[in-house]
Amino acid sequence: MIKVKRIYDPASEDDGYRVLIDRLWPRGVSKENANIDLWMKEIAPSTELRKWFHHDPDKWEEFKQRYKDELSNKKDLIDQILKLEEEYKNATFIYSAKDREKNQAMVLIEVLRKQ
């Protein structure tokens, strides 16, 4: 099972294997204190898409579709995540966006559920 959590929320044992899915390292968080097991920056939205979206709620639906299109070309990374889920049974996607509902982690979970 994969869960999602903001990097700014305290880490817990329930998180299991923690995978950072942001392209950029989150501001104000040291690598030593982040408790990240894997940083998969390649699975994050492209720089162009991230800058275009800029967490504008009015662009959410189009962002979702564009990000899904990008993910369709990253089958090897999706497979890697699915293997992690099998291996660890308990994993958490870590992201830094303020919006807990409209962020790349939610899109990625949606894509994985369809696999």
ZALOKOL-48396 format. One record per atom (N, C-alpha, C): residue in one letter; atom name; x, y, z. Coordinates in nm, 4 decimals. Layout:
% ZALOKOL-48396
PT | lodo | vofi | px | py | pz
PT | A | CA | X | Y | Z
...
***
This chain:
% ZALOKOL-48396
PT | lodo | vofi | px | py | pz
PT | M | N | 0.0844 | -0.1184 | 0.0000
PT | M | CA | 0.0000 | 0.0000 | 0.0000
PT | M | C | 0.0888 | 0.1246 | 0.0000
PT | I | N | 0.0566 | 0.2175 | -0.0866
PT | I | CA | 0.1312 | 0.3423 | -0.0910
PT | I | C | 0.0432 | 0.4541 | -0.0375
PT | K | N | 0.0997 | 0.5298 | 0.0534
PT | K | CA | 0.0310 | 0.6455 | 0.1107
PT | K | C | 0.1016 | 0.7712 | 0.0617
PT | V | N | 0.0450 | 0.8850 | 0.0945
PT | V | CA | 0.1080 | 1.0126 | 0.0608
PT | V | C | 0.1189 | 1.0987 | 0.1866
PT | K | N | 0.2253 | 1.1819 | 0.1875
PT | K | CA | 0.2494 | 1.2646 | 0.3055
PT | K | C | 0.3360 | 1.3833 | 0.2664
PT | R | N | 0.3108 | 1.4961 | 0.3282
PT | R | CA | 0.3958 | 1.6129 | 0.3048
PT | R | C | 0.5284 | 1.5946 | 0.3768
PT | I | N | 0.6341 | 1.6455 | 0.3175
PT | I | CA | 0.7675 | 1.6371 | 0.3764
PT | I | C | 0.7724 | 1.7108 | 0.5102
PT | Y | N | 0.6860 | 1.8099 | 0.5267
PT | Y | CA | 0.6871 | 1.8919 | 0.6472
PT | Y | C | 0.6112 | 1.8288 | 0.7629
PT | D | N | 0.5422 | 1.7173 | 0.7370
PT | D | CA | 0.4777 | 1.6414 | 0.8434
PT | D | C | 0.5822 | 1.5500 | 0.9063
PT | P | N | 0.5707 | 1.5259 | 1.0359
PT | P | CA | 0.6709 | 1.4394 | 1.1003
PT | P | C | 0.6725 | 1.2984 | 1.0415
PT | A | N | 0.7914 | 1.2442 | 1.0260
PT | A | CA | 0.8056 | 1.1055 | 0.9806
PT | A | C | 0.7604 | 1.0124 | 1.0929
PT | S | N | 0.7073 | 0.8971 | 1.0531
PT | S | CA | 0.6663 | 0.7986 | 1.1531
PT | S | C | 0.6998 | 0.6589 | 1.1024
PT | E | N | 0.6994 | 0.5640 | 1.1917
PT | E | CA | 0.7271 | 0.4251 | 1.1528
PT | E | C | 0.6228 | 0.3740 | 1.0540
PT | D | N | 0.5000 | 0.4254 | 1.0639
PT | D | CA | 0.3920 | 0.3840 | 0.9741
PT | D | C | 0.4187 | 0.4224 | 0.8291
PT | D | N | 0.5119 | 0.5153 | 0.8071
PT | D | CA | 0.5428 | 0.5579 | 0.6705
PT | D | C | 0.6057 | 0.4451 | 0.5902
PT | G | N | 0.6781 | 0.3585 | 0.6561
PT | G | CA | 0.7483 | 0.2536 | 0.5836
PT | G | C | 0.8588 | 0.3141 | 0.4984
PT | Y | N | 0.8697 | 0.2683 | 0.3757
PT | Y | CA | 0.9721 | 0.3143 | 0.2811
PT | Y | C | 0.9298 | 0.4496 | 0.2252
PT | R | N | 1.0088 | 0.5528 | 0.2504
PT | R | CA | 0.9730 | 0.6900 | 0.2130
PT | R | C | 1.0395 | 0.7306 | 0.0816
PT | V | N | 0.9546 | 0.7683 | -0.0162
PT | V | CA | 1.0020 | 0.8033 | -0.1497
PT | V | C | 0.9658 | 0.9488 | -0.1793
PT | L | N | 1.0670 | 1.0328 | -0.1929
PT | L | CA | 1.0450 | 1.1720 | -0.2300
PT | L | C | 1.0193 | 1.1776 | -0.3799
PT | I | N | 0.9061 | 1.2380 | -0.4193
PT | I | CA | 0.8687 | 1.2417 | -0.5604
PT | I | C | 0.8667 | 1.3850 | -0.6140
PT | D | N | 0.9464 | 1.4714 | -0.5584
PT | D | CA | 0.9628 | 1.6088 | -0.6068
PT | D | C | 1.0899 | 1.6180 | -0.6904
PT | R | N | 1.0866 | 1.7020 | -0.7916
PT | R | CA | 1.2048 | 1.7231 | -0.8761
PT | R | C | 1.3108 | 1.8050 | -0.8022
PT | L | N | 1.2648 | 1.8998 | -0.7199
PT | L | CA | 1.3550 | 1.9853 | -0.6423
PT | L | C | 1.3503 | 1.9433 | -0.4964
PT | W | N | 1.4638 | 1.9574 | -0.4285
PT | W | CA | 1.4650 | 1.9261 | -0.2854
PT | W | C | 1.3798 | 2.0297 | -0.2121
PT | P | N | 1.2953 | 1.9863 | -0.1188
PT | P | CA | 1.2056 | 2.0787 | -0.0474
PT | P | C | 1.2818 | 2.1830 | 0.0363
PT | R | N | 1.2316 | 2.3028 | 0.0306
PT | R | CA | 1.2929 | 2.4130 | 0.1054
PT | R | C | 1.2823 | 2.3901 | 0.2554
PT | G | N | 1.3893 | 2.4255 | 0.3231
PT | G | CA | 1.3885 | 2.4236 | 0.4685
PT | G | C | 1.4003 | 2.2869 | 0.5327
PT | V | N | 1.4281 | 2.1841 | 0.4542
PT | V | CA | 1.4397 | 2.0482 | 0.5074
PT | V | C | 1.5789 | 1.9966 | 0.4753
PT | S | N | 1.6515 | 1.9595 | 0.5795
PT | S | CA | 1.7848 | 1.9044 | 0.5557
PT | S | C | 1.7723 | 1.7588 | 0.5113
PT | K | N | 1.8660 | 1.7165 | 0.4317
PT | K | CA | 1.8647 | 1.5769 | 0.3862
PT | K | C | 1.8809 | 1.4809 | 0.5036
PT | E | N | 1.9533 | 1.5238 | 0.6052
PT | E | CA | 1.9744 | 1.4394 | 0.7225
PT | E | C | 1.8448 | 1.4175 | 0.8002
PT | N | N | 1.7571 | 1.5181 | 0.8029
PT | N | CA | 1.6348 | 1.5085 | 0.8831
PT | N | C | 1.5122 | 1.4653 | 0.8032
PT | A | N | 1.5273 | 1.4462 | 0.6750
PT | A | CA | 1.4117 | 1.4157 | 0.5903
PT | A | C | 1.3659 | 1.2703 | 0.5992
PT | N | N | 1.4536 | 1.1819 | 0.6416
PT | N | CA | 1.4202 | 1.0393 | 0.6502
PT | N | C | 1.3695 | 0.9844 | 0.5167
PT | I | N | 1.4386 | 1.0191 | 0.4094
PT | I | CA | 1.4012 | 0.9733 | 0.2756
PT | I | C | 1.4851 | 0.8504 | 0.2400
PT | D | N | 1.4165 | 0.7456 | 0.1949
PT | D | CA | 1.4872 | 0.6245 | 0.1530
PT | D | C | 1.5265 | 0.6300 | 0.0059
PT | L | N | 1.4466 | 0.7004 | -0.0745
PT | L | CA | 1.4724 | 0.7096 | -0.2171
PT | L | C | 1.4183 | 0.8423 | -0.2683
PT | W | N | 1.4987 | 0.9105 | -0.3494
PT | W | CA | 1.4542 | 1.0338 | -0.4135
PT | W | C | 1.4351 | 1.0040 | -0.5609
PT | M | N | 1.3100 | 0.9992 | -0.6051
PT | M | CA | 1.2773 | 0.9700 | -0.7449
PT | M | C | 1.2389 | 1.0993 | -0.8166
PT | K | N | 1.3348 | 1.1864 | -0.8367
PT | K | CA | 1.3039 | 1.3146 | -0.9006
PT | K | C | 1.2595 | 1.2970 | -1.0452
PT | E | N | 1.2982 | 1.1869 | -1.1096
PT | E | CA | 1.2613 | 1.1642 | -1.2494
PT | E | C | 1.1119 | 1.1369 | -1.2665
PT | I | N | 1.0441 | 1.0918 | -1.1595
PT | I | CA | 0.9010 | 1.0626 | -1.1686
PT | I | C | 0.8180 | 1.1888 | -1.1506
PT | A | N | 0.8793 | 1.2937 | -1.1028
PT | A | CA | 0.8092 | 1.4206 | -1.0794
PT | A | C | 0.7715 | 1.4863 | -1.2123
PT | P | N | 0.6750 | 1.5779 | -1.2077
PT | P | CA | 0.6420 | 1.6530 | -1.3301
PT | P | C | 0.7655 | 1.7242 | -1.3846
PT | S | N | 0.7698 | 1.7393 | -1.5153
PT | S | CA | 0.8814 | 1.8095 | -1.5776
PT | S | C | 0.8906 | 1.9519 | -1.5236
PT | T | N | 1.0072 | 2.0102 | -1.5378
PT | T | CA | 1.0270 | 2.1484 | -1.4934
PT | T | C | 0.9274 | 2.2409 | -1.5625
PT | E | N | 0.9080 | 2.2212 | -1.6914
PT | E | CA | 0.8150 | 2.3053 | -1.7664
PT | E | C | 0.6735 | 2.2930 | -1.7117
PT | L | N | 0.6286 | 2.1707 | -1.6858
PT | L | CA | 0.4937 | 2.1494 | -1.6346
PT | L | C | 0.4799 | 2.2058 | -1.4935
PT | R | N | 0.5796 | 2.1826 | -1.4114
PT | R | CA | 0.5762 | 2.2346 | -1.2742
PT | R | C | 0.5641 | 2.3865 | -1.2729
PT | K | N | 0.6448 | 2.4518 | -1.3568
PT | K | CA | 0.6407 | 2.5985 | -1.3616
PT | K | C | 0.5079 | 2.6485 | -1.4186
PT | W | N | 0.4555 | 2.5800 | -1.5195
PT | W | CA | 0.3276 | 2.6193 | -1.5785
PT | W | C | 0.2150 | 2.6082 | -1.4749
PT | F | N | 0.2093 | 2.4966 | -1.4036
PT | F | CA | 0.1028 | 2.4723 | -1.3061
PT | F | C | 0.1113 | 2.5699 | -1.1893
PT | H | N | 0.2269 | 2.5837 | -1.1335
PT | H | CA | 0.2520 | 2.6750 | -1.0204
PT | H | C | 0.1450 | 2.6626 | -0.9116
PT | H | N | 0.0913 | 2.5436 | -0.8961
PT | H | CA | -0.0104 | 2.5111 | -0.7950
PT | H | C | -0.1338 | 2.6007 | -0.8038
PT | D | N | -0.1695 | 2.6358 | -0.9259
PT | D | CA | -0.2898 | 2.7155 | -0.9513
PT | D | C | -0.4089 | 2.6199 | -0.9587
PT | P | N | -0.5029 | 2.6279 | -0.8645
PT | P | CA | -0.6169 | 2.5349 | -0.8644
PT | P | C | -0.6987 | 2.5385 | -0.9941
PT | D | N | -0.6994 | 2.6524 | -1.0622
PT | D | CA | -0.7737 | 2.6624 | -1.1876
PT | D | C | -0.7098 | 2.5789 | -1.2987
PT | K | N | -0.5841 | 2.5434 | -1.2836
PT | K | CA | -0.5135 | 2.4636 | -1.3839
PT | K | C | -0.5072 | 2.3151 | -1.3469
PT | W | N | -0.5710 | 2.2778 | -1.2367
PT | W | CA | -0.5584 | 2.1419 | -1.1837
PT | W | C | -0.5957 | 2.0338 | -1.2850
PT | E | N | -0.7118 | 2.0437 | -1.3470
PT | E | CA | -0.7561 | 1.9379 | -1.4378
PT | E | C | -0.6603 | 1.9227 | -1.5565
PT | E | N | -0.6160 | 2.0338 | -1.6105
PT | E | CA | -0.5222 | 2.0253 | -1.7225
PT | E | C | -0.3864 | 1.9737 | -1.6760
PT | F | N | -0.3443 | 2.0152 | -1.5564
PT | F | CA | -0.2192 | 1.9636 | -1.5006
PT | F | C | -0.2252 | 1.8121 | -1.4879
PT | K | N | -0.3349 | 1.7617 | -1.4330
PT | K | CA | -0.3498 | 1.6164 | -1.4171
PT | K | C | -0.3306 | 1.5447 | -1.5501
PT | Q | N | -0.3967 | 1.5932 | -1.6526
PT | Q | CA | -0.3869 | 1.5274 | -1.7827
PT | Q | C | -0.2460 | 1.5360 | -1.8392
PT | R | N | -0.1846 | 1.6518 | -1.8290
PT | R | CA | -0.0478 | 1.6680 | -1.8809
PT | R | C | 0.0507 | 1.5791 | -1.8050
PT | Y | N | 0.0329 | 1.5706 | -1.6740
PT | Y | CA | 0.1230 | 1.4872 | -1.5945
PT | Y | C | 0.1017 | 1.3389 | -1.6267
PT | K | N | -0.0224 | 1.2991 | -1.6436
PT | K | CA | -0.0502 | 1.1602 | -1.6838
PT | K | C | 0.0146 | 1.1299 | -1.8186
PT | D | N | 0.0102 | 1.2264 | -1.9088
PT | D | CA | 0.0757 | 1.2079 | -2.0389
PT | D | C | 0.2259 | 1.1880 | -2.0206
PT | E | N | 0.2862 | 1.2678 | -1.9322
PT | E | CA | 0.4294 | 1.2508 | -1.9053
PT | E | C | 0.4571 | 1.1137 | -1.8451
PT | L | N | 0.3722 | 1.0721 | -1.7525
PT | L | CA | 0.3930 | 0.9423 | -1.6864
PT | L | C | 0.3785 | 0.8258 | -1.7840
PT | S | N | 0.3005 | 0.8435 | -1.8882
PT | S | CA | 0.2834 | 0.7353 | -1.9863
PT | S | C | 0.4152 | 0.7041 | -2.0569
PT | N | N | 0.5088 | 0.7969 | -2.0527
PT | N | CA | 0.6415 | 0.7756 | -2.1123
PT | N | C | 0.7463 | 0.7340 | -2.0094
PT | K | N | 0.7013 | 0.7028 | -1.8886
PT | K | CA | 0.7943 | 0.6653 | -1.7814
PT | K | C | 0.7581 | 0.5286 | -1.7238
PT | K | N | 0.7295 | 0.4363 | -1.8137
PT | K | CA | 0.6864 | 0.3023 | -1.7726
PT | K | C | 0.7890 | 0.2341 | -1.6816
PT | D | N | 0.9176 | 0.2534 | -1.7090
PT | D | CA | 1.0207 | 0.1904 | -1.6266
PT | D | C | 1.0162 | 0.2420 | -1.4824
PT | L | N | 0.9875 | 0.3700 | -1.4639
PT | L | CA | 0.9789 | 0.4257 | -1.3287
PT | L | C | 0.8518 | 0.3790 | -1.2579
PT | I | N | 0.7428 | 0.3694 | -1.3326
PT | I | CA | 0.6184 | 0.3165 | -1.2749
PT | I | C | 0.6406 | 0.1728 | -1.2297
PT | D | N | 0.7067 | 0.0940 | -1.3132
PT | D | CA | 0.7379 | -0.0451 | -1.2758
PT | D | C | 0.8251 | -0.0507 | -1.1514
PT | Q | N | 0.9212 | 0.0405 | -1.1410
PT | Q | CA | 1.0079 | 0.0455 | -1.0234
PT | Q | C | 0.9259 | 0.0724 | -0.8968
PT | I | N | 0.8304 | 0.1630 | -0.9066
PT | I | CA | 0.7451 | 0.1934 | -0.7912
PT | I | C | 0.6592 | 0.0729 | -0.7556
PT | L | N | 0.6041 | 0.0067 | -0.8547
PT | L | CA | 0.5215 | -0.1111 | -0.8279
PT | L | C | 0.6036 | -0.2207 | -0.7598
PT | K | N | 0.7294 | -0.2357 | -0.7989
PT | K | CA | 0.8171 | -0.3336 | -0.7338
PT | K | C | 0.8450 | -0.2942 | -0.5888
PT | L | N | 0.8628 | -0.1641 | -0.5651
PT | L | CA | 0.8833 | -0.1164 | -0.4280
PT | L | C | 0.7618 | -0.1485 | -0.3420
PT | E | N | 0.6443 | -0.1283 | -0.3987
PT | E | CA | 0.5210 | -0.1568 | -0.3254
PT | E | C | 0.5123 | -0.3046 | -0.2890
PT | E | N | 0.5506 | -0.3906 | -0.3823
PT | E | CA | 0.5516 | -0.5348 | -0.3554
PT | E | C | 0.6533 | -0.5706 | -0.2482
PT | E | N | 0.7719 | -0.5121 | -0.2601
PT | E | CA | 0.8813 | -0.5453 | -0.1692
PT | E | C | 0.8578 | -0.4956 | -0.0266
PT | Y | N | 0.8098 | -0.3735 | -0.0141
PT | Y | CA | 0.7988 | -0.3139 | 0.1186
PT | Y | C | 0.6589 | -0.3183 | 0.1768
PT | K | N | 0.5585 | -0.3434 | 0.0971
PT | K | CA | 0.4189 | -0.3509 | 0.1410
PT | K | C | 0.3681 | -0.2199 | 0.2006
PT | N | N | 0.4573 | -0.1408 | 0.2546
PT | N | CA | 0.4202 | -0.0153 | 0.3188
PT | N | C | 0.5177 | 0.0915 | 0.2720
PT | A | N | 0.4687 | 0.1824 | 0.1893
PT | A | CA | 0.5534 | 0.2890 | 0.1371
PT | A | C | 0.4746 | 0.4191 | 0.1374
PT | T | N | 0.5461 | 0.5282 | 0.1385
PT | T | CA | 0.4822 | 0.6595 | 0.1409
PT | T | C | 0.5493 | 0.7505 | 0.0394
PT | F | N | 0.4677 | 0.8119 | -0.0466
PT | F | CA | 0.5168 | 0.9162 | -0.1361
PT | F | C | 0.5262 | 1.0449 | -0.0559
PT | I | N | 0.6412 | 1.1061 | -0.0618
PT | I | CA | 0.6644 | 1.2315 | 0.0094
PT | I | C | 0.6698 | 1.3438 | -0.0936
PT | Y | N | 0.5957 | 1.4502 | -0.0672
PT | Y | CA | 0.5908 | 1.5654 | -0.1562
PT | Y | C | 0.5936 | 1.6927 | -0.0725
PT | S | N | 0.6168 | 1.8071 | -0.1367
PT | S | CA | 0.6271 | 1.9307 | -0.0594
PT | S | C | 0.5151 | 2.0311 | -0.0860
PT | A | N | 0.4292 | 2.0073 | -0.1825
PT | A | CA | 0.3219 | 2.1023 | -0.2148
PT | A | C | 0.2345 | 2.1313 | -0.0929
PT | K | N | 0.1867 | 2.2536 | -0.0850
PT | K | CA | 0.0989 | 2.2919 | 0.0266
PT | K | C | -0.0385 | 2.2273 | 0.0156
PT | D | N | -0.0889 | 2.2168 | -0.1048
PT | D | CA | -0.2225 | 2.1616 | -0.1272
PT | D | C | -0.2167 | 2.0098 | -0.1138
PT | R | N | -0.2894 | 1.9577 | -0.0182
PT | R | CA | -0.2866 | 1.8141 | 0.0089
PT | R | C | -0.3734 | 1.7335 | -0.0871
PT | E | N | -0.4572 | 1.7986 | -0.1640
PT | E | CA | -0.5474 | 1.7295 | -0.2563
PT | E | C | -0.5060 | 1.7441 | -0.4021
PT | K | N | -0.4452 | 1.8562 | -0.4360
PT | K | CA | -0.4107 | 1.8848 | -0.5748
PT | K | C | -0.2599 | 1.8959 | -0.5884
PT | N | N | -0.1973 | 1.7795 | -0.6004
PT | N | CA | -0.0512 | 1.7722 | -0.6138
PT | N | C | -0.0144 | 1.6476 | -0.6933
PT | Q | N | 0.1113 | 1.6397 | -0.7322
PT | Q | CA | 0.1552 | 1.5300 | -0.8183
PT | Q | C | 0.1423 | 1.3936 | -0.7520
PT | A | N | 0.1504 | 1.3871 | -0.6209
PT | A | CA | 0.1386 | 1.2585 | -0.5511
PT | A | C | 0.0007 | 1.1973 | -0.5744
PT | M | N | -0.1028 | 1.2799 | -0.5728
PT | M | CA | -0.2375 | 1.2298 | -0.5929
PT | M | C | -0.2558 | 1.1771 | -0.7364
PT | V | N | -0.1948 | 1.2443 | -0.8322
PT | V | CA | -0.2024 | 1.1984 | -0.9714
PT | V | C | -0.1267 | 1.0670 | -0.9869
PT | L | N | -0.0103 | 1.0592 | -0.9268
PT | L | CA | 0.0708 | 0.9384 | -0.9358
PT | L | C | -0.0016 | 0.8188 | -0.8734
PT | I | N | -0.0644 | 0.8388 | -0.7600
PT | I | CA | -0.1428 | 0.7314 | -0.6964
PT | I | C | -0.2547 | 0.6858 | -0.7899
PT | E | N | -0.3220 | 0.7808 | -0.8515
PT | E | CA | -0.4305 | 0.7478 | -0.9448
PT | E | C | -0.3789 | 0.6630 | -1.0606
PT | V | N | -0.2660 | 0.6995 | -1.1155
PT | V | CA | -0.2055 | 0.6239 | -1.2257
PT | V | C | -0.1686 | 0.4831 | -1.1796
PT | L | N | -0.1103 | 0.4710 | -1.0620
PT | L | CA | -0.0686 | 0.3405 | -1.0109
PT | L | C | -0.1888 | 0.2485 | -0.9870
PT | R | N | -0.2971 | 0.3041 | -0.9414
PT | R | CA | -0.4177 | 0.2229 | -0.9143
PT | R | C | -0.4747 | 0.1640 | -1.0428
PT | K | N | -0.4475 | 0.2280 | -1.1548
PT | K | CA | -0.4976 | 0.1771 | -1.2830
PT | K | C | -0.4066 | 0.0716 | -1.3432
PT | Q | N | -0.2898 | 0.0478 | -1.2841
PT | Q | CA | -0.1945 | -0.0493 | -1.3361
PT | Q | C | -0.2363 | -0.1901 | -1.3012
***
